[in-house]
C-alpha cells in the first residue's frame, strides 16, 4: 500500500503544481474568465487517465484467456512502467527550475488563440501525469499483491488526495516545503519501487516462457525472511524483495537499482564561471540587454 500511496503522492503533486502554476498565472494576469477552460482540460485529463487504467485492468482480466498471455501482458506493462518512472524522475529533476516559465509561455500562446487552446493546453499538461499514474499503479499493484483487493487503489487515492491538499496549501502560501528535497527523496524511493516492478516483470517473462531460469533460485532465505511477518510483507510490497528470487530476478533488480540510484543521487558538477571581462561593456551593449523587470 505504501508503494501505491507514494506513486499517488508523487504524481499527484506534480500534476497539482502544474495546475497551480496555470491558475496563478491566470489570476495574476486578470484572466479569471479562462479558469473554466483550465478546469475543463484538467477534468478531461483525469477522465482519460481513469479510462486508460480501467482498459489496462479489463485487458488483463477479461480479454486475455490464457495464463501465459496474462503473464506476458503484465511483464510488458511492468517494463513500460519502469521506463516511465525512470524518465519521469530524471525529467522532473532537470526541468524543475524551468517548468513554471515554460508553462506560462505556452499558456500565453494559448490565450492568444482562444478558449479551446487553453483547455487543450491544460489537458496536455496534466494528462501525461495521469497516464503515467495509471500505468505505474497497475504494475506496482500487480507486483505487490497480484492486483487483488481494493487496498492498493485506496492507497493511490489517498496519495493523490494528500498531494492535492499539499498543492492547495502551497498555492495559498499556508505551507512551505523544500520541493527539491521532497522530489529527491521520493525519487530515490520510486527507483527502488521501480526495481521491484522490473523484478516482477522478469518473473512474469519467466512464467510466460519468454525467459529461462524460472526454477534457478539465487538463494532461499525463507527461514529468515518470512513473508507472513510485517517486515517481510513490507519489503515484498514496497520493493518486491522476496526470500527466494530467481537468478535473473536478482540480476535485474541489482542491475537497475544500483546504477540508476547512483546517477540520480549524483550532484551535477558546478559549471565553471566565465572569466571577468577586461573592460566594461559599451553603453550600446548594455542597452541591448532586456531588463529582468520588463
C-alpha positions as CSV (number, residue, x, y, z in Angstrom):
1,X,0.0,0.0,0.0
2,X,2.8,2.4,0.8
3,X,4.3,2.0,-2.7
4,X,1.0,2.9,-4.4
5,X,0.5,5.7,-1.9
6,X,3.9,7.1,-2.8
7,X,3.0,6.9,-6.5
8,X,-0.2,8.8,-6.0
9,X,1.6,11.4,-3.8
10,X,4.5,12.0,-6.2
11,X,2.5,12.0,-9.5
12,X,-0.4,13.9,-7.9
13,X,1.8,16.6,-6.5
14,X,3.5,17.1,-9.9
15,X,0.1,17.5,-11.6
16,X,-1.2,19.7,-8.8
17,X,1.9,22.0,-9.1
18,X,1.3,22.3,-12.8
19,X,-2.4,23.2,-12.3
20,X,-1.4,25.7,-9.6
21,X,1.1,27.4,-11.9
22,X,-1.6,27.8,-14.6
23,X,-4.3,29.1,-12.2
24,X,-1.9,31.5,-10.5
25,X,-0.8,32.9,-13.9
26,X,-4.4,33.5,-15.0
27,X,-5.4,35.1,-11.7
28,X,-2.4,37.5,-11.8
29,X,-3.0,38.3,-15.4
30,X,-6.6,39.2,-14.7
31,X,-7.9,36.4,-16.9
32,X,-10.1,34.6,-14.5
33,X,-12.6,34.1,-17.3
34,X,-10.3,31.4,-18.7
35,X,-10.3,29.4,-15.4
36,X,-13.3,27.2,-16.5
37,X,-11.3,26.1,-19.6
38,X,-8.4,25.1,-17.5
39,X,-10.6,23.0,-15.2
40,X,-12.3,21.5,-18.2
41,X,-8.9,20.4,-19.6
42,X,-7.9,19.0,-16.2
43,X,-11.2,17.1,-15.9
44,X,-10.8,15.6,-19.3
45,X,-7.2,14.5,-18.5
46,X,-8.4,12.9,-15.3
47,X,-11.2,11.1,-17.1
48,X,-8.9,9.8,-19.8
49,X,-6.5,8.5,-17.2
50,X,-9.2,6.6,-15.4
51,X,-10.4,5.1,-18.7
52,X,-6.9,4.2,-19.6
53,X,-6.4,2.5,-16.2
54,X,-9.7,0.6,-16.5
55,X,-8.8,-0.5,-20.0
56,X,-5.5,-2.0,-18.8
57,X,-7.3,-3.8,-16.0
58,X,-10.0,-5.1,-18.3
59,X,-7.5,-6.3,-20.9
60,X,-5.6,-8.3,-18.2
61,X,-8.7,-9.8,-16.6
62,X,-11.2,-10.3,-19.4
63,X,-9.5,-10.1,-22.9
64,X,-6.6,-12.4,-22.2
65,X,-7.7,-16.0,-21.8
66,X,-4.6,-18.0,-21.0
67,X,-2.3,-17.6,-18.0
68,X,0.7,-17.3,-20.3
69,X,-0.8,-14.3,-22.2
70,X,-1.7,-12.6,-18.9
71,X,1.8,-13.1,-17.6
72,X,3.3,-11.7,-20.8
73,X,0.9,-8.7,-20.7
74,X,1.8,-8.0,-17.1
75,X,5.5,-8.3,-17.9
76,X,5.3,-5.8,-20.7
77,X,3.3,-3.3,-18.6
78,X,5.9,-3.7,-15.8
79,X,8.8,-2.9,-18.1
80,X,6.9,0.0,-19.6
81,X,6.1,1.3,-16.1
82,X,9.8,1.2,-15.2
83,X,10.7,3.2,-18.3
84,X,8.1,5.8,-17.4
85,X,9.2,6.0,-13.7
86,X,12.9,6.4,-14.7
87,X,12.1,9.0,-17.4
88,X,9.8,10.9,-15.0
89,X,12.1,11.3,-12.1
90,X,15.1,12.4,-14.2
91,X,12.9,14.8,-16.3
92,X,11.5,16.4,-13.1
93,X,15.0,16.9,-11.7
94,X,16.2,18.5,-14.9
95,X,13.0,20.6,-15.7
96,X,12.1,21.7,-12.1
97,X,13.7,25.1,-12.4
98,X,12.2,26.0,-15.9
99,X,8.8,24.3,-15.9
100,X,7.0,27.3,-14.5
101,X,8.3,29.6,-17.2
102,X,7.6,27.1,-19.9
103,X,4.0,26.6,-18.8
104,X,3.4,30.4,-18.6
105,X,4.8,30.8,-22.1
106,X,2.6,28.1,-23.5
107,X,-0.5,29.4,-21.7
108,X,0.2,32.9,-23.1
109,X,0.2,31.5,-26.6
110,X,-3.0,29.5,-25.8
111,X,-4.7,32.7,-24.5
112,X,-4.0,34.4,-27.8
113,X,-5.6,31.5,-29.8
114,X,-8.8,31.1,-27.8
115,X,-10.6,29.1,-25.1
116,X,-10.3,25.8,-26.8
117,X,-6.5,26.2,-26.9
118,X,-6.5,27.0,-23.2
119,X,-8.4,23.8,-22.4
120,X,-6.1,21.8,-24.7
121,X,-3.0,23.2,-23.1
122,X,-4.3,22.3,-19.6
123,X,-5.3,18.9,-20.8
124,X,-1.9,18.1,-22.3
125,X,-0.1,19.5,-19.2
126,X,-2.0,17.1,-16.9
127,X,-2.8,14.0,-19.0
128,X,0.9,12.9,-19.1
129,X,0.9,12.6,-15.3
130,X,-2.4,10.8,-15.3
131,X,-1.5,8.2,-17.9
132,X,1.8,7.6,-16.1
133,X,0.0,7.1,-12.8
134,X,-2.5,4.6,-14.3
135,X,0.3,2.5,-15.9
136,X,2.7,2.7,-12.9
137,X,-0.1,2.0,-10.4
138,X,-1.2,-1.2,-12.3
139,X,2.3,-2.5,-12.5
140,X,3.0,-1.7,-8.8
141,X,-0.3,-3.2,-7.6
142,X,0.4,-6.4,-9.6
143,X,3.9,-6.8,-8.3
144,X,3.0,-6.1,-4.7
145,X,-0.2,-8.2,-4.3
146,X,-1.1,-9.7,-7.6
147,X,-3.6,-6.9,-8.2
148,X,-6.1,-8.3,-5.7
149,X,-8.2,-6.3,-3.2
150,X,-9.1,-2.6,-3.0
151,X,-6.2,-1.6,-0.7
152,X,-3.8,-0.5,-3.5
153,X,-6.5,1.7,-5.1
154,X,-7.4,3.2,-1.8
155,X,-3.7,3.9,-1.1
156,X,-3.3,5.5,-4.5
157,X,-6.4,7.7,-3.9
158,X,-5.0,8.7,-0.5
159,X,-1.7,9.7,-2.1
160,X,-3.5,11.9,-4.7
161,X,-5.7,13.5,-2.0
162,X,-2.7,14.3,0.1
163,X,-0.9,15.8,-3.0
164,X,-3.9,18.0,-3.8
165,X,-4.0,19.2,-0.2
166,X,-0.3,20.0,-0.2
167,X,-0.6,21.7,-3.5
168,X,-3.5,23.8,-2.3
169,X,-1.7,24.9,0.8
170,X,1.4,25.8,-1.2
171,X,-0.8,27.8,-3.6
172,X,-2.3,29.7,-0.6
173,X,1.2,30.1,0.9
174,X,0.0,28.4,4.0
175,X,2.7,25.7,3.7
176,X,6.3,25.8,2.8
177,X,8.3,22.7,2.0
178,X,11.6,22.1,0.3
179,X,10.3,20.7,-3.0
180,X,13.8,19.9,-4.3
181,X,14.5,17.7,-1.2
182,X,11.0,16.2,-1.4
183,X,11.4,15.1,-5.1
184,X,14.9,13.8,-4.3
185,X,13.7,11.5,-1.5
186,X,10.6,10.4,-3.3
187,X,12.5,9.9,-6.5
188,X,15.0,7.6,-4.7
189,X,12.2,5.6,-3.2
190,X,10.5,5.3,-6.5
191,X,13.7,4.0,-8.1
192,X,13.6,1.1,-5.6
193,X,9.9,0.6,-6.3
194,X,10.7,0.5,-10.0
195,X,13.4,-2.0,-9.4
196,X,10.8,-4.2,-7.7
197,X,8.4,-3.8,-10.6
198,X,11.2,-4.8,-13.0
199,X,12.0,-7.8,-10.9
200,X,8.3,-8.8,-11.1
201,X,8.3,-8.2,-14.8
202,X,11.3,-10.6,-15.3
203,X,9.5,-13.2,-13.2
204,X,6.4,-12.8,-15.4
205,X,8.5,-13.2,-18.5
206,X,9.9,-16.4,-17.0
207,X,6.4,-17.7,-16.2
208,X,5.3,-16.9,-19.7
209,X,8.2,-18.9,-21.1
210,X,9.9,-16.0,-22.7
211,X,12.9,-16.0,-20.4
212,X,14.5,-19.2,-18.9
213,X,15.6,-19.9,-15.3
214,X,12.2,-20.0,-13.5
215,X,13.5,-22.7,-11.2
216,X,17.0,-21.4,-10.8
217,X,17.0,-19.7,-7.4
218,X,19.7,-17.2,-6.5
219,X,19.1,-18.1,-2.8
220,X,16.4,-19.1,-0.4
221,X,16.2,-17.3,3.0
222,X,12.6,-18.2,3.7
223,X,13.5,-19.3,7.2
224,X,14.9,-15.8,7.9
225,X,12.7,-13.6,5.8
226,X,9.2,-14.9,6.5
227,X,6.7,-13.3,4.0
228,X,4.0,-13.6,6.7
229,X,5.8,-11.2,9.0
230,X,5.2,-7.5,8.9
231,X,8.7,-6.7,7.7
232,X,8.6,-9.4,5.1
233,X,5.3,-8.1,3.8
234,X,6.7,-4.5,3.8
235,X,9.8,-5.4,1.8
236,X,7.8,-7.5,-0.6
237,X,5.0,-5.0,-1.1
238,X,7.3,-1.9,-1.2
239,X,10.3,-3.1,-3.2
240,X,9.4,-6.7,-4.2
241,X,12.2,-8.1,-2.1
242,X,11.4,-11.8,-1.7
243,X,13.1,-14.6,0.2
244,X,13.6,-16.9,-2.9
245,X,14.2,-14.9,-6.1
246,X,15.5,-16.4,-9.3
247,X,18.9,-15.6,-10.6
248,X,17.5,-13.4,-13.4
249,X,15.2,-11.5,-11.0
250,X,18.1,-10.7,-8.7
251,X,20.3,-9.6,-11.6
252,X,17.6,-7.4,-13.0
253,X,16.9,-5.8,-9.5
254,X,20.6,-5.0,-8.8
255,X,21.4,-4.0,-12.4
256,X,18.7,-1.4,-12.4
257,X,18.6,-0.1,-8.8
258,X,22.4,0.4,-8.3
259,X,23.4,2.4,-11.4
260,X,20.1,4.4,-11.6
261,X,20.3,5.4,-7.9
262,X,23.9,6.5,-8.3
263,X,23.1,8.6,-11.4
264,X,20.0,10.1,-9.7
265,X,21.7,11.0,-6.4
266,X,24.9,12.3,-8.0
267,X,25.1,16.0,-7.9
268,X,25.8,17.6,-11.2
269,X,29.1,19.4,-11.3
270,X,29.1,23.2,-10.9
271,X,29.8,24.9,-14.2
272,X,33.0,26.9,-14.4
273,X,32.4,30.7,-14.1
274,X,33.4,32.7,-17.1
275,X,36.4,35.0,-16.7
276,X,35.5,38.6,-16.0
277,X,35.8,40.9,-18.9
278,X,38.8,43.2,-19.1
279,X,36.7,46.2,-19.9
280,X,33.2,47.3,-19.1
281,X,30.7,46.9,-21.9
282,X,29.9,49.9,-24.0
283,X,26.6,51.8,-23.3
284,X,25.1,50.4,-26.5
285,X,25.7,46.9,-25.4
286,X,24.1,47.4,-22.0
287,X,21.0,48.9,-23.6
288,X,20.7,45.8,-25.8
289,X,20.1,43.6,-22.8
290,X,16.4,43.5,-21.8
291,X,15.6,44.3,-18.2
292,X,14.6,41.5,-16.0
293,X,11.8,43.6,-14.6
294,X,10.2,44.3,-18.0
